Amino acid sequence: MQLFDRTLLRRRRDRAAPGFSAHDFLIRHASEDMAERLMAVNRNFPLALDLGAHQGALSHAPLPEDKIGVIVETDLSSAMLAGPAQKVRQKTQPLRLAADEEALPFAEESADLVTSLLSLHLVNDLPGTLIQIRRILKPDGLFIGALFGGETLSELREAMSLAEIECEGGLSPRIAPFTEIRDLGGLMQRAGFALPVTDADKLTVRYATPMHLLNELRGMGETNMLSERRKTPLRRATLMRMMEIYQEKFSDPDGRIRATFEIHYVTGWAPHESQQKPLRPGSAKTRLADALGVSERPAGEKPGPKQE
């Protein structure tokens, strides 16, 4: 089953490309966060791949010029890649390639760094894509990804659901299911990454009206991509009721409405013999009780009164 319509995704990104720079604040936020993580790694990366790059998430990140050598940017939409020219922070201009994250055209062990910012939440086989990324990395190569998390657009999801039930007597798929952070670490381990780390960042963005939020999502190219979406337009009465519910439940005293965007960050390394390994069970040389300065009791023994 194909959860997402990738052909529709390409068309939506093609449509959003000319004005994307006016709606790319989440990409810029994620790229700044990614840059901080890369600066904490004491090494440079001769060849990096930026998957689902939009208009250049990695090449415009605030990094020193010598941190990354060559960057190859890929995106499902060639129009998005060919977006408005911006100042590139690296020494060399990035190479660009229209490619699908679900079928990456790169050789095994060919890249020192792979990044992907706010694109992998729309692949149909996330475990399979992570396996491809791990194989592309050279031993001890680094992957940094950012994906939308489960709280993203929770307000819009609730308001739309209530409006559809009230006006149409049922629900239709409208907002994509997002990966939970508790699942990402397991997916990284299954894909063969070493030392995986996950964490989350939650942003609350305010808009004048729910319609302004919908226009923002259209400008991002992030409208409904579900294969099982309803193919007929949303009824005007349902839309109006959704906006009323949203305003009633999720507005601030000044009348502006809130929208949550949760971003999950994940990092992992391609395995290498130089990396730290967990100790074998039973190989500890110091008793935990000694380290904590407490008395050790056999399992199941209840504490009793202190014996003199």
C-alpha positions in Angstrom: 0.0 0.0 0.0 1.3 3.4 -0.9 0.3 5.8 1.9 1.5 8.9 0.0 1.0 10.0 -3.6 4.6 10.9 -4.6 3.5 12.1 -8.0 1.2 14.6 -6.3 4.0 15.6 -4.0 6.2 16.5 -6.9 3.4 18.5 -8.5 2.7 20.3 -5.3 6.4 21.2 -4.8 6.6 22.3 -8.4 3.7 24.7 -7.8 5.1 25.9 -4.5 8.7 26.5 -5.9 8.4 30.1 -7.2 7.2 31.5 -3.8 8.8 28.9 -1.5 11.3 31.4 0.0 8.4 33.3 1.6 7.3 30.1 3.5 10.6 28.3 4.3 10.9 29.4 7.9 10.7 25.8 9.2 13.4 24.7 6.8 15.6 27.6 7.9 15.0 26.8 11.6 15.9 23.1 11.1 19.0 24.0 9.1 20.2 26.2 11.9 19.7 23.4 14.4 21.5 21.0 12.1 24.4 23.4 11.8 24.8 23.4 15.6 24.9 19.6 15.6 27.5 19.5 12.8 29.7 22.1 14.6 29.7 19.8 17.6 31.4 17.1 15.4 35.1 17.6 15.3 35.6 16.7 11.6 35.0 17.9 8.1 32.9 16.2 5.4 34.4 16.1 1.9 31.1 14.9 0.2 27.6 15.4 1.5 24.2 14.5 0.2 21.2 16.6 1.0 18.1 14.6 0.4 14.8 16.4 -0.2 16.8 19.6 -0.2 14.0 21.9 -1.3 16.0 25.0 -2.3 19.2 24.1 -0.5 18.7 23.4 3.2 22.3 22.3 3.8 24.2 24.6 1.4 22.5 27.7 3.1 23.1 26.4 6.7 25.3 28.7 8.9 28.4 26.6 8.7 32.1 27.5 8.1 33.1 27.3 4.4 35.5 24.5 5.0 33.1 22.3 7.1 31.7 20.6 3.9 33.4 20.1 0.6 31.0 19.1 -2.2 27.2 19.1 -1.6 24.9 17.1 -3.8 21.3 18.3 -3.5 18.4 16.1 -4.5 14.7 16.7 -4.5 11.7 15.1 -6.1 10.9 18.4 -7.7 13.4 19.8 -10.2 11.5 23.1 -10.1 12.1 23.3 -6.4 15.8 22.7 -6.9 16.0 25.4 -9.5 14.4 27.9 -7.2 15.6 31.5 -6.6 19.3 31.8 -6.3 20.6 32.5 -2.8 24.0 33.0 -1.3 25.7 29.7 -0.8 27.9 29.5 2.3 30.2 26.8 1.1 33.2 27.2 -1.2 31.7 25.3 -4.1 28.3 25.6 -5.7 26.2 22.5 -4.9 25.4 19.9 -7.5 21.7 19.3 -8.1 19.9 16.1 -9.0 16.1 15.4 -9.3 15.8 12.1 -7.4 13.3 10.3 -5.2 14.3 9.5 -1.6 12.5 6.1 -2.1 15.0 5.0 -4.8 18.3 6.8 -4.2 20.7 6.7 -7.2 24.0 6.6 -5.2 26.7 4.0 -4.8 27.3 2.3 -1.5 29.8 3.9 0.9 30.1 7.0 -1.3 29.2 9.9 1.1 30.7 11.2 4.3 27.5 13.0 5.4 23.8 12.6 4.5 21.2 15.1 5.7 17.5 15.4 5.1 15.4 18.2 6.5 11.6 17.9 6.6 11.2 15.5 3.7 11.3 12.0 5.0 7.9 12.2 6.7 6.4 11.8 3.2 8.2 8.6 2.1 6.1 5.4 1.9 8.8 3.2 3.3 10.8 5.0 6.0 12.7 1.9 7.2 13.7 1.1 3.7 14.9 4.7 3.0 16.9 4.7 6.2 18.6 1.4 5.1 19.5 3.0 1.8 21.0 6.0 3.6 23.1 3.9 5.9 24.4 1.9 2.9 25.3 5.1 1.0 27.4 6.4 4.0 31.1 5.5 4.2 32.1 3.7 7.4 31.9 6.2 10.2 29.8 8.5 8.0 27.1 10.7 9.7 23.4 11.0 9.0 21.3 13.9 10.4 17.6 14.0 9.7 14.6 16.2 10.7 11.1 14.9 10.4 7.7 16.3 11.4 6.5 14.6 14.6 3.1 13.5 15.9 2.0 16.8 17.5 2.4 18.7 14.2 -0.9 20.5 13.2 -2.8 18.8 16.0 -5.1 21.8 16.2 -5.9 21.7 12.5 -6.5 18.0 12.7 -8.9 18.3 15.6 -10.8 21.3 14.1 -11.2 19.6 10.7 -12.3 16.3 12.3 -15.0 18.0 14.4 -16.2 20.1 11.4 -16.5 17.1 9.1 -18.3 15.0 11.6 -20.8 17.8 12.3 -21.3 18.9 8.7 -20.9 15.6 6.7 -21.4 12.8 9.2 -18.0 11.3 8.8 -14.2 11.7 8.4 -11.9 11.7 5.4 -8.0 11.4 5.5 -6.6 14.9 5.4 -3.4 15.1 7.6 -0.6 12.7 7.3 0.3 10.4 10.2 3.6 11.4 11.6 6.3 9.2 13.2 6.5 9.2 17.0 9.9 9.9 18.5 9.9 6.7 20.6 9.8 4.8 17.3 12.7 6.6 15.5 15.5 5.1 17.6 14.2 1.6 16.9 14.0 2.4 13.2 17.6 3.7 13.2 18.8 0.5 14.9 16.9 -1.7 12.5 18.5 0.2 9.6 22.0 -0.6 11.0 23.0 2.8 12.3 25.4 3.0 15.3 25.0 5.3 18.2 21.5 6.7 17.2 20.3 9.7 19.1 16.8 11.3 18.8 15.3 14.4 20.3 12.3 16.7 19.6 11.7 20.5 19.2 8.2 21.9 19.4 7.3 25.3 17.8 4.1 27.2 18.2 3.4 29.5 15.3 0.6 32.1 15.4 -1.5 33.2 12.4 -4.2 35.8 12.0 -6.8 33.2 10.9 -7.0 29.5 10.0 -7.0 30.5 6.4 -3.6 32.1 6.7 -2.4 28.8 8.1 -3.8 26.9 5.1 -2.2 29.4 2.7 1.1 28.8 4.5 0.9 25.1 4.1 0.1 25.5 0.4 3.2 27.8 0.1 5.3 25.1 1.7 4.0 22.4 -0.6 2.7 20.5 2.4 -1.0 20.1 1.6 -2.8 16.7 1.6 -0.6 14.1 -0.1 -2.5 11.0 1.1 -3.3 8.5 -1.6 -6.7 7.8 0.1 -7.6 11.5 0.3 -11.0 12.5 -0.8 -10.8 13.5 -4.4 -13.7 16.0 -4.3 -13.2 19.6 -3.0 -13.9 20.4 0.6 -17.4 21.7 1.1 -17.6 25.4 1.8 -19.8 24.8 4.8 -17.3 22.4 6.3 -14.4 24.8 5.7 -16.3 27.6 7.4 -17.2 25.5 10.4 -13.6 24.3 10.7 -12.4 27.8 10.9 -15.1 28.6 13.5 -14.0 25.6 15.6 -10.3 26.5 15.2 -10.9 30.1 16.3 -13.0 28.9 19.3 -10.6 26.3 20.6 -7.1 27.4 19.6 -7.0 31.2 19.6 -5.2 33.6 22.0 -6.8 36.7 23.6 -5.7 38.9 20.7 -7.7 36.7 18.3 -4.7 35.0 16.6 -4.7 31.3 16.3 -2.0 28.8 17.3 -0.5 26.0 15.1 2.0 23.4 16.5 4.9 22.1 14.5 6.9 19.4 16.2 10.3 18.5 14.6 12.0 15.3 15.5 15.8 15.2 15.0 17.7 12.0 14.5 21.4 11.3 14.1 23.3 8.1 13.5 26.6 6.8 12.3 27.5 4.2 9.8 29.3 1.5 11.8 33.1 1.6 12.1 35.5 -0.3 14.3 36.8 2.9 15.9 33.4 3.7 17.5 32.6 3.1 21.1 31.0 -0.3 21.8 28.7 -1.2 24.8 30.3 -3.4 27.4 29.4 -7.1 27.5 26.9 -7.9 30.2 28.7 -8.9 33.4 32.0 -7.3 32.5 31.8 -4.4 35.0 34.7 -4.2 37.4 32.9 -2.0 40.0 29.8 -2.9 42.0 26.9 -0.5 41.7 26.3 -0.6 45.4 29.9 0.6 46.1 29.5 3.4 43.6 26.3 4.5 45.2 27.5 4.0 48.8 24.6 1.7 49.8 24.2 -1.8 51.2 23.6 -4.6 48.7 20.8 -7.1 49.3 19.8 -10.2 47.4 16.9 -9.8 44.9 13.5 -10.1 46.6 14.8 -9.4 50.1 12.8 -6.7 51.9 14.6 -4.1 53.9 14.4 -4.9 57.6 15.2 -3.0 60.8 18.8 -2.0 61.1 20.8 -4.6 63.1 23.1 -3.3 65.8 
